[in-house]
């Protein structure tokens, strides 16, 4: 039985339920999310979480950036979830599990370790990388989106990156302009990725990152 990390919807969004990508700024930022996760998050059976929109399953959704290019992924038929087969994605990530808690500290935040685990499982990074949380993504327009919320993080790689799970993923580095054109042409992007592709020009612009991003989560130093 799989247990996944959830946060009550009303704790996460007490005033309104935003839709789409919400960049971090004065109202929402990484520190506020950290506080909500620490105070109100808990683990529950995934089978129950999938049926309860009052809980939001927190998914680190990591956009891998190398220079000015973004890692574009394609899910193959060998992947576990049929709904993702042949979908295009710019997000690497997945559910947070109890194993992602750091037992050596009193932290109740599984995001840093869960992020590292997902990146290590799917990618081989030769070099170092830095994490930068840049916003939340929420989409209640479909049953899957209604029970999930994405923490969007830029993963700035200093080195090379390759796909580790080549049996379930294909990937290549792609420019933001090409991704935007693919979106306009109707490419088969995952819902979250489609929303993020439209935001990429602002997110990748150094002058904008200081506006949209906050400091990395505590416990999320550069990795090597």
Protein Blocks (a to p, Z undefined) as FASTA:
>chain_A
ZZdddddfklmmmmbccehjddddfklcfklmmmmmmmmgccddfklmmmmmkbccdddd
ddddehjbccdddddfkbmblklgoiacfbdcddddfklpcfkbmbfbfklmmmmmmmmm
mpccedddddddfbdcddfkbfklmmgccdddddddedddddfklmlpccddddfklmmm
mmmnopacdfklmmmmmmmmmmmpmklmmmmpccddehiacdZZ
